[in-house]
Amino acid sequence: MGSQAVKYAILFVGKMLASAQLVTMMPTAIPTVLSKAIVDTGIFFISYVIQKKWVFATKEAEKKQS
């Protein structure tokens, strides 16, 4: 299993846990479907940045961050 696959698997599990936790923390006045849409939209953008900077980062980009 490649390094990127392991990093992506870690990100995937983290996204699922974060989504479940954040949806349960949303106020009950908001319908569950709407809560899920709001939470997952935010997680989508955060995930994009993490994938770009960590999961699929090139060797040169990793050296610049160090």
PDB file with one MODEL, atoms N, CA, C and O in Angstrom:
MODEL        1
ATOM      1  N   MET A   1       0.856  -1.176   0.000  1.00  0.00           N
ATOM      2  CA  MET A   1       0.000   0.000   0.000  1.00  0.00           C
ATOM      3  C   MET A   1       0.898   1.234   0.000  1.00  0.00           C
ATOM      4  O   MET A   1       1.801   1.353   0.828  1.00  0.00           O
ATOM      5  N   GLY A   2       0.649   2.135  -0.917  1.00  0.00           N
ATOM      6  CA  GLY A   2       1.494   3.305  -1.069  1.00  0.00           C
ATOM      7  C   GLY A   2       1.270   4.345   0.015  1.00  0.00           C
ATOM      8  O   GLY A   2       0.271   4.321   0.734  1.00  0.00           O
ATOM      9  N   SER A   3       2.214   5.245   0.109  1.00  0.00           N
ATOM     10  CA  SER A   3       2.160   6.307   1.106  1.00  0.00           C
ATOM     11  C   SER A   3       0.913   7.180   0.915  1.00  0.00           C
ATOM     12  O   SER A   3       0.260   7.553   1.890  1.00  0.00           O
ATOM     13  N   GLN A   4       0.590   7.499  -0.330  1.00  0.00           N
ATOM     14  CA  GLN A   4      -0.588   8.321  -0.594  1.00  0.00           C
ATOM     15  C   GLN A   4      -1.868   7.599  -0.195  1.00  0.00           C
ATOM     16  O   GLN A   4      -2.804   8.219   0.310  1.00  0.00           O
ATOM     17  N   ALA A   5      -1.908   6.306  -0.418  1.00  0.00           N
ATOM     18  CA  ALA A   5      -3.103   5.531  -0.054  1.00  0.00           C
ATOM     19  C   ALA A   5      -3.317   5.518   1.452  1.00  0.00           C
ATOM     20  O   ALA A   5      -4.450   5.624   1.922  1.00  0.00           O
ATOM     21  N   VAL A   6      -2.243   5.390   2.201  1.00  0.00           N
ATOM     22  CA  VAL A   6      -2.336   5.395   3.660  1.00  0.00           C
ATOM     23  C   VAL A   6      -2.800   6.768   4.146  1.00  0.00           C
ATOM     24  O   VAL A   6      -3.675   6.863   5.007  1.00  0.00           O
ATOM     25  N   LYS A   7      -2.213   7.826   3.594  1.00  0.00           N
ATOM     26  CA  LYS A   7      -2.608   9.186   3.979  1.00  0.00           C
ATOM     27  C   LYS A   7      -4.077   9.440   3.640  1.00  0.00           C
ATOM     28  O   LYS A   7      -4.803  10.050   4.425  1.00  0.00           O
ATOM     29  N   TYR A   8      -4.511   8.969   2.467  1.00  0.00           N
ATOM     30  CA  TYR A   8      -5.898   9.175   2.070  1.00  0.00           C
ATOM     31  C   TYR A   8      -6.846   8.392   2.976  1.00  0.00           C
ATOM     32  O   TYR A   8      -7.923   8.877   3.323  1.00  0.00           O
ATOM     33  N   ALA A   9      -6.443   7.188   3.355  1.00  0.00           N
ATOM     34  CA  ALA A   9      -7.269   6.380   4.257  1.00  0.00           C
ATOM     35  C   ALA A   9      -7.418   7.074   5.613  1.00  0.00           C
ATOM     36  O   ALA A   9      -8.504   7.080   6.194  1.00  0.00           O
ATOM     37  N   ILE A  10      -6.332   7.653   6.111  1.00  0.00           N
ATOM     38  CA  ILE A  10      -6.385   8.402   7.373  1.00  0.00           C
ATOM     39  C   ILE A  10      -7.334   9.589   7.233  1.00  0.00           C
ATOM     40  O   ILE A  10      -8.160   9.841   8.110  1.00  0.00           O
ATOM     41  N   LEU A  11      -7.211  10.312   6.125  1.00  0.00           N
ATOM     42  CA  LEU A  11      -8.091  11.456   5.877  1.00  0.00           C
ATOM     43  C   LEU A  11      -9.545  11.013   5.776  1.00  0.00           C
ATOM     44  O   LEU A  11     -10.429  11.675   6.320  1.00  0.00           O
ATOM     45  N   PHE A  12      -9.803   9.919   5.097  1.00  0.00           N
ATOM     46  CA  PHE A  12     -11.165   9.398   4.927  1.00  0.00           C
ATOM     47  C   PHE A  12     -11.811   9.091   6.280  1.00  0.00           C
ATOM     48  O   PHE A  12     -12.944   9.495   6.543  1.00  0.00           O
ATOM     49  N   VAL A  13     -11.084   8.382   7.122  1.00  0.00           N
ATOM     50  CA  VAL A  13     -11.620   8.031   8.440  1.00  0.00           C
ATOM     51  C   VAL A  13     -11.859   9.305   9.263  1.00  0.00           C
ATOM     52  O   VAL A  13     -12.878   9.430   9.942  1.00  0.00           O
ATOM     53  N   GLY A  14     -10.929  10.229   9.197  1.00  0.00           N
ATOM     54  CA  GLY A  14     -11.079  11.493   9.908  1.00  0.00           C
ATOM     55  C   GLY A  14     -12.291  12.272   9.441  1.00  0.00           C
ATOM     56  O   GLY A  14     -13.013  12.853  10.251  1.00  0.00           O
ATOM     57  N   LYS A  15     -12.517  12.287   8.131  1.00  0.00           N
ATOM     58  CA  LYS A  15     -13.681  12.983   7.571  1.00  0.00           C
ATOM     59  C   LYS A  15     -14.986  12.353   8.053  1.00  0.00           C
ATOM     60  O   LYS A  15     -15.931  13.062   8.399  1.00  0.00           O
ATOM     61  N   MET A  16     -15.036  11.035   8.073  1.00  0.00           N
ATOM     62  CA  MET A  16     -16.250  10.344   8.514  1.00  0.00           C
ATOM     63  C   MET A  16     -16.536  10.626   9.989  1.00  0.00           C
ATOM     64  O   MET A  16     -17.676  10.900  10.365  1.00  0.00           O
ATOM     65  N   LEU A  17     -15.496  10.557  10.821  1.00  0.00           N
ATOM     66  CA  LEU A  17     -15.667  10.821  12.247  1.00  0.00           C
ATOM     67  C   LEU A  17     -16.073  12.274  12.496  1.00  0.00           C
ATOM     68  O   LEU A  17     -16.967  12.546  13.298  1.00  0.00           O
ATOM     69  N   ALA A  18     -15.410  13.204  11.805  1.00  0.00           N
ATOM     70  CA  ALA A  18     -15.727  14.625  11.967  1.00  0.00           C
ATOM     71  C   ALA A  18     -17.155  14.919  11.519  1.00  0.00           C
ATOM     72  O   ALA A  18     -17.878  15.660  12.185  1.00  0.00           O
ATOM     73  N   SER A  19     -17.554  14.348  10.410  1.00  0.00           N
ATOM     74  CA  SER A  19     -18.904  14.569   9.899  1.00  0.00           C
ATOM     75  C   SER A  19     -19.950  14.069  10.887  1.00  0.00           C
ATOM     76  O   SER A  19     -20.912  14.775  11.192  1.00  0.00           O
ATOM     77  N   ALA A  20     -19.764  12.867  11.379  1.00  0.00           N
ATOM     78  CA  ALA A  20     -20.733  12.294  12.321  1.00  0.00           C
ATOM     79  C   ALA A  20     -20.810  13.134  13.596  1.00  0.00           C
ATOM     80  O   ALA A  20     -21.899  13.421  14.091  1.00  0.00           O
ATOM     81  N   GLN A  21     -19.666  13.518  14.116  1.00  0.00           N
ATOM     82  CA  GLN A  21     -19.639  14.298  15.355  1.00  0.00           C
ATOM     83  C   GLN A  21     -20.267  15.682  15.169  1.00  0.00           C
ATOM     84  O   GLN A  21     -21.065  16.126  15.994  1.00  0.00           O
ATOM     85  N   LEU A  22     -19.902  16.350  14.086  1.00  0.00           N
ATOM     86  CA  LEU A  22     -20.410  17.711  13.868  1.00  0.00           C
ATOM     87  C   LEU A  22     -21.905  17.732  13.578  1.00  0.00           C
ATOM     88  O   LEU A  22     -22.602  18.654  14.001  1.00  0.00           O
ATOM     89  N   VAL A  23     -22.404  16.731  12.865  1.00  0.00           N
ATOM     90  CA  VAL A  23     -23.846  16.678  12.579  1.00  0.00           C
ATOM     91  C   VAL A  23     -24.622  16.477  13.879  1.00  0.00           C
ATOM     92  O   VAL A  23     -25.677  17.083  14.067  1.00  0.00           O
ATOM     93  N   THR A  24     -24.117  15.640  14.771  1.00  0.00           N
ATOM     94  CA  THR A  24     -24.826  15.427  16.035  1.00  0.00           C
ATOM     95  C   THR A  24     -24.770  16.655  16.935  1.00  0.00           C
ATOM     96  O   THR A  24     -25.624  16.823  17.806  1.00  0.00           O
ATOM     97  N   MET A  25     -23.768  17.517  16.733  1.00  0.00           N
ATOM     98  CA  MET A  25     -23.638  18.727  17.546  1.00  0.00           C
ATOM     99  C   MET A  25     -24.488  19.894  17.027  1.00  0.00           C
ATOM    100  O   MET A  25     -24.654  20.893  17.728  1.00  0.00           O
ATOM    101  N   MET A  26     -25.018  19.780  15.830  1.00  0.00           N
ATOM    102  CA  MET A  26     -25.832  20.865  15.258  1.00  0.00           C
ATOM    103  C   MET A  26     -27.130  20.998  16.056  1.00  0.00           C
ATOM    104  O   MET A  26     -27.630  20.017  16.606  1.00  0.00           O
ATOM    105  N   PRO A  27     -27.667  22.206  16.118  1.00  0.00           N
ATOM    106  CA  PRO A  27     -28.928  22.415  16.854  1.00  0.00           C
ATOM    107  C   PRO A  27     -30.066  21.567  16.275  1.00  0.00           C
ATOM    108  O   PRO A  27     -30.137  21.334  15.068  1.00  0.00           O
ATOM    109  N   THR A  28     -30.947  21.116  17.160  1.00  0.00           N
ATOM    110  CA  THR A  28     -32.053  20.256  16.714  1.00  0.00           C
ATOM    111  C   THR A  28     -33.090  21.035  15.907  1.00  0.00           C
ATOM    112  O   THR A  28     -33.939  20.426  15.256  1.00  0.00           O
ATOM    113  N   ALA A  29     -33.041  22.367  15.934  1.00  0.00           N
ATOM    114  CA  ALA A  29     -33.985  23.174  15.157  1.00  0.00           C
ATOM    115  C   ALA A  29     -33.692  23.070  13.657  1.00  0.00           C
ATOM    116  O   ALA A  29     -34.561  23.345  12.830  1.00  0.00           O
ATOM    117  N   ILE A  30     -32.468  22.674  13.314  1.00  0.00           N
ATOM    118  CA  ILE A  30     -32.090  22.522  11.903  1.00  0.00           C
ATOM    119  C   ILE A  30     -32.347  21.077  11.486  1.00  0.00           C
ATOM    120  O   ILE A  30     -31.903  20.155  12.171  1.00  0.00           O
ATOM    121  N   PRO A  31     -33.054  20.862  10.379  1.00  0.00           N
ATOM    122  CA  PRO A  31     -33.292  19.492   9.914  1.00  0.00           C
ATOM    123  C   PRO A  31     -31.964  18.749   9.671  1.00  0.00           C
ATOM    124  O   PRO A  31     -30.970  19.344   9.253  1.00  0.00           O
ATOM    125  N   THR A  32     -31.977  17.456   9.940  1.00  0.00           N
ATOM    126  CA  THR A  32     -30.762  16.642   9.838  1.00  0.00           C
ATOM    127  C   THR A  32     -30.146  16.706   8.445  1.00  0.00           C
ATOM    128  O   THR A  32     -28.925  16.791   8.312  1.00  0.00           O
ATOM    129  N   VAL A  33     -30.972  16.665   7.417  1.00  0.00           N
ATOM    130  CA  VAL A  33     -30.447  16.701   6.043  1.00  0.00           C
ATOM    131  C   VAL A  33     -29.714  18.012   5.787  1.00  0.00           C
ATOM    132  O   VAL A  33     -28.651  18.020   5.166  1.00  0.00           O
ATOM    133  N   LEU A  34     -30.275  19.112   6.259  1.00  0.00           N
ATOM    134  CA  LEU A  34     -29.635  20.411   6.087  1.00  0.00           C
ATOM    135  C   LEU A  34     -28.335  20.484   6.900  1.00  0.00           C
ATOM    136  O   LEU A  34     -27.329  21.008   6.421  1.00  0.00           O
ATOM    137  N   SER A  35     -28.362  19.962   8.117  1.00  0.00           N
ATOM    138  CA  SER A  35     -27.154  19.925   8.947  1.00  0.00           C
ATOM    139  C   SER A  35     -26.044  19.153   8.248  1.00  0.00           C
ATOM    140  O   SER A  35     -24.898  19.602   8.204  1.00  0.00           O
ATOM    141  N   LYS A  36     -26.384  17.998   7.707  1.00  0.00           N
ATOM    142  CA  LYS A  36     -25.412  17.151   7.002  1.00  0.00           C
ATOM    143  C   LYS A  36     -24.840  17.896   5.799  1.00  0.00           C
ATOM    144  O   LYS A  36     -23.635  17.838   5.554  1.00  0.00           O
ATOM    145  N   ALA A  37     -25.684  18.590   5.052  1.00  0.00           N
ATOM    146  CA  ALA A  37     -25.217  19.340   3.879  1.00  0.00           C
ATOM    147  C   ALA A  37     -24.259  20.459   4.285  1.00  0.00           C
ATOM    148  O   ALA A  37     -23.235  20.661   3.633  1.00  0.00           O
ATOM    149  N   ILE A  38     -24.579  21.177   5.340  1.00  0.00           N
ATOM    150  CA  ILE A  38     -23.721  22.277   5.801  1.00  0.00           C
ATOM    151  C   ILE A  38     -22.374  21.738   6.273  1.00  0.00           C
ATOM    152  O   ILE A  38     -21.321  22.240   5.880  1.00  0.00           O
ATOM    153  N   VAL A  39     -22.420  20.720   7.115  1.00  0.00           N
ATOM    154  CA  VAL A  39     -21.181  20.140   7.666  1.00  0.00           C
ATOM    155  C   VAL A  39     -20.312  19.562   6.562  1.00  0.00           C
ATOM    156  O   VAL A  39     -19.112  19.832   6.511  1.00  0.00           O
ATOM    157  N   ASP A  40     -20.904  18.773   5.681  1.00  0.00           N
ATOM    158  CA  ASP A  40     -20.114  18.114   4.638  1.00  0.00           C
ATOM    159  C   ASP A  40     -19.554  19.100   3.619  1.00  0.00           C
ATOM    160  O   ASP A  40     -18.504  18.843   3.030  1.00  0.00           O
ATOM    161  N   THR A  41     -20.226  20.210   3.403  1.00  0.00           N
ATOM    162  CA  THR A  41     -19.677  21.238   2.516  1.00  0.00           C
ATOM    163  C   THR A  41     -18.410  21.830   3.121  1.00  0.00           C
ATOM    164  O   THR A  41     -17.413  22.007   2.421  1.00  0.00           O
ATOM    165  N   GLY A  42     -18.441  22.130   4.387  1.00  0.00           N
ATOM    166  CA  GLY A  42     -17.248  22.641   5.067  1.00  0.00           C
ATOM    167  C   GLY A  42     -16.119  21.624   5.071  1.00  0.00           C
ATOM    168  O   GLY A  42     -14.964  21.967   4.820  1.00  0.00           O
ATOM    169  N   ILE A  43     -16.454  20.377   5.356  1.00  0.00           N
ATOM    170  CA  ILE A  43     -15.440  19.320   5.371  1.00  0.00           C
ATOM    171  C   ILE A  43     -14.848  19.120   3.983  1.00  0.00           C
ATOM    172  O   ILE A  43     -13.659  18.828   3.859  1.00  0.00           O
ATOM    173  N   PHE A  44     -15.652  19.269   2.943  1.00  0.00           N
ATOM    174  CA  PHE A  44     -15.164  19.130   1.570  1.00  0.00           C
ATOM    175  C   PHE A  44     -14.020  20.100   1.288  1.00  0.00           C
ATOM    176  O   PHE A  44     -12.987  19.704   0.748  1.00  0.00           O
ATOM    177  N   PHE A  45     -14.201  21.360   1.650  1.00  0.00           N
ATOM    178  CA  PHE A  45     -13.169  22.357   1.377  1.00  0.00           C
ATOM    179  C   PHE A  45     -11.925  22.142   2.239  1.00  0.00           C
ATOM    180  O   PHE A  45     -10.800  22.316   1.769  1.00  0.00           O
ATOM    181  N   ILE A  46     -12.126  21.771   3.480  1.00  0.00           N
ATOM    182  CA  ILE A  46     -10.982  21.462   4.350  1.00  0.00           C
ATOM    183  C   ILE A  46     -10.230  20.250   3.817  1.00  0.00           C
ATOM    184  O   ILE A  46      -8.999  20.238   3.805  1.00  0.00           O
ATOM    185  N   SER A  47     -10.955  19.244   3.382  1.00  0.00           N
ATOM    186  CA  SER A  47     -10.351  18.034   2.832  1.00  0.00           C
ATOM    187  C   SER A  47      -9.535  18.340   1.573  1.00  0.00           C
ATOM    188  O   SER A  47      -8.462  17.773   1.366  1.00  0.00           O
ATOM    189  N   TYR A  48     -10.049  19.232   0.745  1.00  0.00           N
ATOM    190  CA  TYR A  48      -9.328  19.609  -0.476  1.00  0.00           C
ATOM    191  C   TYR A  48      -7.954  20.177  -0.136  1.00  0.00           C
ATOM    192  O   TYR A  48      -6.954  19.816  -0.756  1.00  0.00           O
ATOM    193  N   VAL A  49      -7.913  21.059   0.841  1.00  0.00           N
ATOM    194  CA  VAL A  49      -6.644  21.671   1.235  1.00  0.00           C
ATOM    195  C   VAL A  49      -5.701  20.620   1.810  1.00  0.00           C
ATOM    196  O   VAL A  49      -4.512  20.613   1.491  1.00  0.00           O
ATOM    197  N   ILE A  50      -6.220  19.735   2.650  1.00  0.00           N
ATOM    198  CA  ILE A  50      -5.382  18.684   3.235  1.00  0.00           C
ATOM    199  C   ILE A  50      -4.840  17.766   2.154  1.00  0.00           C
ATOM    200  O   ILE A  50      -3.667  17.393   2.189  1.00  0.00           O
ATOM    201  N   GLN A  51      -5.676  17.398   1.194  1.00  0.00           N
ATOM    202  CA  GLN A  51      -5.206  16.539   0.103  1.00  0.00           C
ATOM    203  C   GLN A  51      -4.115  17.224  -0.697  1.00  0.00           C
ATOM    204  O   GLN A  51      -3.115  16.601  -1.055  1.00  0.00           O
ATOM    205  N   LYS A  52      -4.303  18.488  -0.973  1.00  0.00           N
ATOM    206  CA  LYS A  52      -3.340  19.227  -1.784  1.00  0.00           C
ATOM    207  C   LYS A  52      -2.002  19.387  -1.061  1.00  0.00           C
ATOM    208  O   LYS A  52      -0.944  19.238  -1.674  1.00  0.00           O
ATOM    209  N   LYS A  53      -2.044  19.688   0.234  1.00  0.00           N
ATOM    210  CA  LYS A  53      -0.823  19.985   0.983  1.00  0.00           C
ATOM    211  C   LYS A  53      -0.173  18.761   1.625  1.00  0.00           C
ATOM    212  O   LYS A  53       1.021  18.788   1.922  1.00  0.00           O
ATOM    213  N   TRP A  54      -0.943  17.681   1.845  1.00  0.00           N
ATOM    214  CA  TRP A  54      -0.384  16.555   2.584  1.00  0.00           C
ATOM    215  C   TRP A  54      -0.474  15.241   1.811  1.00  0.00           C
ATOM    216  O   TRP A  54       0.541  14.571   1.623  1.00  0.00           O
ATOM    217  N   VAL A  55      -1.669  14.862   1.362  1.00  0.00           N
ATOM    218  CA  VAL A  55      -1.848  13.551   0.735  1.00  0.00           C
ATOM    219  C   VAL A  55      -1.119  13.464  -0.603  1.00  0.00           C
ATOM    220  O   VAL A  55      -0.359  12.524  -0.831  1.00  0.00           O
ATOM    221  N   PHE A  56      -1.341  14.425  -1.479  1.00  0.00           N
ATOM    222  CA  PHE A  56      -0.776  14.368  -2.816  1.00  0.00           C
ATOM    223  C   PHE A  56       0.329  15.398  -3.030  1.00  0.00           C
ATOM    224  O   PHE A  56       0.589  15.806  -4.162  1.00  0.00           O
ATOM    225  N   ALA A  57       0.972  15.813  -1.955  1.00  0.00           N
ATOM    226  CA  ALA A  57       2.055  16.799  -2.057  1.00  0.00           C
ATOM    227  C   ALA A  57       3.255  16.191  -2.783  1.00  0.00           C
ATOM    228  O   ALA A  57       3.579  15.017  -2.603  1.00  0.00           O
ATOM    229  N   THR A  58       3.899  17.003  -3.595  1.00  0.00           N
ATOM    230  CA  THR A  58       5.107  16.555  -4.273  1.00  0.00           C
ATOM    231  C   THR A  58       6.279  16.650  -3.314  1.00  0.00           C
ATOM    232  O   THR A  58       6.188  17.314  -2.281  1.00  0.00           O
ATOM    233  N   LYS A  59       7.357  16.003  -3.641  1.00  0.00           N
ATOM    234  CA  LYS A  59       8.554  16.038  -2.791  1.00  0.00           C
ATOM    235  C   LYS A  59       9.048  17.477  -2.619  1.00  0.00           C
ATOM    236  O   LYS A  59       9.464  17.862  -1.526  1.00  0.00           O
ATOM    237  N   GLU A  60       9.005  18.264  -3.681  1.00  0.00           N
ATOM    238  CA  GLU A  60       9.470  19.661  -3.613  1.00  0.00           C
ATOM    239  C   GLU A  60       8.606  20.482  -2.665  1.00  0.00           C
ATOM    240  O   GLU A  60       9.122  21.293  -1.896  1.00  0.00           O
ATOM    241  N   ALA A  61       7.301  20.275  -2.718  1.00  0.00           N
ATOM    242  CA  ALA A  61       6.394  21.012  -1.844  1.00  0.00           C
ATOM    243  C   ALA A  61       6.617  20.634  -0.384  1.00  0.00           C
ATOM    244  O   ALA A  61       6.525  21.488   0.497  1.00  0.00           O
ATOM    245  N   GLU A  62       6.910  19.356  -0.121  1.00  0.00           N
ATOM    246  CA  GLU A  62       7.166  18.919   1.254  1.00  0.00           C
ATOM    247  C   GLU A  62       8.454  19.538   1.782  1.00  0.00           C
ATOM    248  O   GLU A  62       8.533  19.885   2.960  1.00  0.00           O
ATOM    249  N   LYS A  63       9.455  19.680   0.933  1.00  0.00           N
ATOM    250  CA  LYS A  63      10.722  20.278   1.359  1.00  0.00           C
ATOM    251  C   LYS A  63      10.534  21.757   1.688  1.00  0.00           C
ATOM    252  O   LYS A  63      11.150  22.256   2.630  1.00  0.00           O
ATOM    253  N   LYS A  64       9.697  22.470   0.931  1.00  0.00           N
ATOM    254  CA  LYS A  64       9.448  23.885   1.173  1.00  0.00           C
ATOM    255  C   LYS A  64       8.753  24.106   2.505  1.00  0.00           C
ATOM    256  O   LYS A  64       8.989  25.116   3.167  1.00  0.00           O
ATOM    257  N   GLN A  65       7.893  23.169   2.905  1.00  0.00           N
ATOM    258  CA  GLN A  65       7.157  23.301   4.152  1.00  0.00           C
ATOM    259  C   GLN A  65       8.032  23.013   5.363  1.00  0.00           C
ATOM    260  O   GLN A  65       7.713  23.457   6.465  1.00  0.00           O
ATOM    261  N   SER A  66       9.107  22.293   5.189  1.00  0.00           N
ATOM    262  CA  SER A  66       9.997  21.925   6.321  1.00  0.00           C
ATOM    263  C   SER A  66      10.881  23.070   6.733  1.00  0.00           C
ATOM    264  O   SER A  66      11.680  22.930   7.659  1.00  0.00           O
TER     265      SER A  66
ENDMDL
END
